[in-house]
Structure formats: structure tokens, C-alpha cells
């Protein structure tokens, strides 16, 4: 995400006080990995803004994974402890919160949402003797030129997501595309990759425009799209921004004149009820669908629904749970919570997960997992995903980014 714009968009707030969940015992040794040492994880979600709901859902999923593990005796005998802190979303505040957490004994960090925060944090991890698990930030640079030997990404990066969309373009009827993107790194990267893919697929991009994060009025942007001659829109607008774009697009009858509306992380299950029929037929990249038919996922979905009022997990919750799965599998393999030993285990980790067989690529610490293109359709009394295409990691990003120097 574009650092300067993000800093300007989010009001400066004091970092919230650190609060603990679970046992109040403190592994002040810094996670030596000795017998009985807890597995202490710090989560640092945003305190407000359009991404706050994602931070909350990520925290809920990590706590769910911790409770599940502790109910079964912990991870290889280590009790999981979650500590949480709040950040205003600026990189400096997030790094301060992470440093405070590591001073309190946490050696594993997640729940950090934006790419600029993750980028700043990754550079400080060695001095903290900590390991981060990025389950949300997709900017390619995080496993590229900004990579860190102590940072792991368990969600697809932007290139993988857009490549999955690109490999599905032939399945979509639109031929002339307008791109509406949020003005930070992920939006610009997605627009660049999509433009190249559209050209390769024999399709044309007739308009590309960017809106700052926290845009509430899209009228002028919608007018330009309608006047561009586009019969398809590729929209990279997230959270509240995405909701505003969809609602105003419907109000101005933008979508009625289009053959394809393709979102990039724009519509997801939590928004289905709020947006309703106006998004029926929309396409969107998907990193996870609860219908994945494997034993790990069936067990996860059943347990999640039992604890969350019958609601299915969506991608933010599932991706956070996968991050926890990755850490827990590494601890089991290392037979320790010592970060150096866990890191060694992570660098060659492959395991069966809720999204099937996954592995950590040692060259850049990017997880390798399938990606999907879905279409919103009527399912029962509500909306759900119809999977249009499944694209394996071998087709989205088979090689590590050569700019990553671990």
C-alpha cells in the first residue's frame, strides 16, 4: 500500500495498551523453547478505519486456533497465549507495538493488516528476535525486495491473485475494461498486472484511475467509467471504500451497462447481506471458499460454525487460521518454541492444511497455495460463491522473486 497516502488517510491515534488473553504468566526468557515454555503470539490489528473489521476478524480466528490447540493440550505441549495491541495503522506505531510485545516475551507476531506496516515491521524483526506471519498484506515487495529472513507470508501475494484473475479473463465476456483502483501499492500493482494480462488475452484497458483510501464519494470516478466506452470494470477497492463504490455504482446505474464487474478483494461474504442483489453476478478473486472439500477444512468449518452462530468462515478468518496452522506445524516440527528452531522448521515446511497441501517456498518465504475466481450467485435464501476457475500456485507464481535476498 502506498505509505504516504495511507499515513495521510488514517488519523493519528495513540497505540492502545497491551492486553493479554489466556494465561497471565510471562515467558520473560524471550521464548527459549524449554519444556513448558508457552507459545506466545502478539496480534497487532488496526483500532479503526475501513480495515478495522478485518483486523478484528483476524484476531478472532487466531484466538479460535489457540483455544482449539489448548483444548487438546497445546501445540506439542506448549500452551498458546495470545496478546493483543491496537495500532493506528501507521508503520511506526505498529513497529512500536511489536517491540513492546517482544519485550513482554512474545516471539511470534501476526494480525498486522497493511502492507506498509508489514514492510516496516519485517525490517525490524531480527533485532526483536521475532518471526512474523503475514496473513493479509499482499504487496509483492513483502516477499520481494522488502523480504526478511524472519517474515513469512501465508496468504497469496498480489501477483498470484492477479495472475489467477488474468488466467480467467477468457471466461469473462467483457472486452473493454476500465480499472478503478485504490491509490496505494496493491492497487497500482494489481492494475499494472491486469493491464498486461488483458493485452495478452486480446482485451483492452480503456481507462485506469485511482482513488485515495477512505474515499466516500465516487461520483466523478463513475462518470469517467461510463464515458470511457468500457463494458467491464476491474475494481480494486476494499472495505468501506468498496461498499461505497458498489452502492454509488448501483445508484448511477453503472453496472447495468456492463458485461463484467470484476472485483479484487472487493466483495466477500460479510458484505453479501449489506450489498444484496446488486452484486449478484459480480466476479471476484477468492483465496478461500468454505466449500473446499478436504478433511482439514471440513473439520475447521464445522467447528467454526458451532462457535460462531452457524456462520461460515470467510477468507480473512480462514487465512488467519491458516497462519496459525503454519506456526503450529512448525513448532511441532521444531519440537520447540525457540524462534531460531521454528524458523529452521519453517524454511522447509510442507503440510496438509485447510486449503489442501501447502508449502513454504524457502527462496522468499511465500506460501504456495491455490487461488480461485468466483462469481456471486443466489444460494438458498442468500448469496454465495460459484467457483469459476481454480489456478494452482505452479501457474500463478512458480518461482521465488529474485529480488528477495534472505
Secondary structure as the mmCIF struct_conf table of DSSP 4:
data_model
#
loop_
_struct_conf.conf_type_id
_struct_conf.id
_struct_conf.beg_label_comp_id
_struct_conf.beg_label_asym_id
_struct_conf.beg_label_seq_id
_struct_conf.end_label_comp_id
_struct_conf.end_label_asym_id
_struct_conf.end_label_seq_id
HELX_RH_AL_P HELX_RH_AL_P1 UNK A 3 UNK A 9
BEND BEND1 UNK A 10 UNK A 10
HELX_LH_PP_P HELX_LH_PP_P1 UNK A 14 UNK A 18
STRN STRN1 UNK A 19 UNK A 21
BEND BEND2 UNK A 22 UNK A 22
TURN_TY1_P TURN_TY1_P1 UNK A 28 UNK A 30
TURN_TY1_P TURN_TY1_P2 UNK A 35 UNK A 36
STRN STRN2 UNK A 39 UNK A 46
BEND BEND3 UNK A 47 UNK A 49
TURN_TY1_P TURN_TY1_P3 UNK A 50 UNK A 51
HELX_RH_AL_P HELX_RH_AL_P2 UNK A 52 UNK A 70
TURN_TY1_P TURN_TY1_P4 UNK A 71 UNK A 73
BEND BEND4 UNK A 74 UNK A 74
STRN STRN3 UNK A 75 UNK A 75
TURN_TY1_P TURN_TY1_P5 UNK A 76 UNK A 77
STRN STRN4 UNK A 78 UNK A 78
HELX_LH_PP_P HELX_LH_PP_P2 UNK A 79 UNK A 79
STRN STRN5 UNK A 80 UNK A 87
BEND BEND5 UNK A 89 UNK A 89
HELX_RH_AL_P HELX_RH_AL_P3 UNK A 91 UNK A 103
TURN_TY1_P TURN_TY1_P6 UNK A 104 UNK A 105
STRN STRN6 UNK A 108 UNK A 110
BEND BEND6 UNK A 114 UNK A 114
HELX_RH_AL_P HELX_RH_AL_P4 UNK A 115 UNK A 128
TURN_TY1_P TURN_TY1_P7 UNK A 129 UNK A 129
STRN STRN7 UNK A 131 UNK A 134
BEND BEND7 UNK A 135 UNK A 136
HELX_RH_3T_P HELX_RH_3T_P1 UNK A 140 UNK A 143
TURN_TY1_P TURN_TY1_P8 UNK A 144 UNK A 146
TURN_TY1_P TURN_TY1_P9 UNK A 149 UNK A 150
STRN STRN8 UNK A 151 UNK A 153
BEND BEND8 UNK A 155 UNK A 155
HELX_RH_AL_P HELX_RH_AL_P5 UNK A 158 UNK A 166
TURN_TY1_P TURN_TY1_P10 UNK A 167 UNK A 168
HELX_RH_3T_P HELX_RH_3T_P2 UNK A 169 UNK A 171
BEND BEND9 UNK A 172 UNK A 172
STRN STRN9 UNK A 176 UNK A 182
BEND BEND10 UNK A 183 UNK A 184
HELX_RH_AL_P HELX_RH_AL_P6 UNK A 185 UNK A 200
TURN_TY1_P TURN_TY1_P11 UNK A 201 UNK A 202
STRN STRN10 UNK A 204 UNK A 211
TURN_TY1_P TURN_TY1_P12 UNK A 213 UNK A 214
HELX_RH_AL_P HELX_RH_AL_P7 UNK A 219 UNK A 226
TURN_TY1_P TURN_TY1_P13 UNK A 227 UNK A 229
BEND BEND11 UNK A 231 UNK A 231
STRN STRN11 UNK A 232 UNK A 236
HELX_RH_AL_P HELX_RH_AL_P8 UNK A 239 UNK A 251
TURN_TY1_P TURN_TY1_P14 UNK A 252 UNK A 253
HELX_RH_3T_P HELX_RH_3T_P3 UNK A 255 UNK A 257
BEND BEND12 UNK A 259 UNK A 259
STRN STRN12 UNK A 260 UNK A 263
BEND BEND13 UNK A 264 UNK A 265
HELX_RH_AL_P HELX_RH_AL_P9 UNK A 269 UNK A 275
HELX_RH_3T_P HELX_RH_3T_P4 UNK A 276 UNK A 279
TURN_TY1_P TURN_TY1_P15 UNK A 280 UNK A 281
STRN STRN13 UNK A 283 UNK A 286
BEND BEND14 UNK A 287 UNK A 287
TURN_TY1_P TURN_TY1_P16 UNK A 290 UNK A 291
BEND BEND15 UNK A 294 UNK A 294
HELX_RH_AL_P HELX_RH_AL_P10 UNK A 295 UNK A 307
TURN_TY1_P TURN_TY1_P17 UNK A 308 UNK A 310
HELX_LH_PP_P HELX_LH_PP_P3 UNK A 311 UNK A 313
HELX_RH_AL_P HELX_RH_AL_P11 UNK A 315 UNK A 334
TURN_TY1_P TURN_TY1_P18 UNK A 335 UNK A 335
BEND BEND16 UNK A 336 UNK A 336
HELX_RH_AL_P HELX_RH_AL_P12 UNK A 339 UNK A 346
TURN_TY1_P TURN_TY1_P19 UNK A 347 UNK A 348
STRN STRN14 UNK A 350 UNK A 353
TURN_TY1_P TURN_TY1_P20 UNK A 354 UNK A 355
STRN STRN15 UNK A 356 UNK A 360
TURN_TY1_P TURN_TY1_P21 UNK A 362 UNK A 364
STRN STRN16 UNK A 366 UNK A 366
STRN STRN17 UNK A 367 UNK A 368
STRN STRN18 UNK A 371 UNK A 379
TURN_TY1_P TURN_TY1_P22 UNK A 380 UNK A 381
STRN STRN19 UNK A 382 UNK A 391
HELX_RH_AL_P HELX_RH_AL_P13 UNK A 393 UNK A 396
BEND BEND17 UNK A 399 UNK A 399
TURN_TY1_P TURN_TY1_P23 UNK A 402 UNK A 403
#
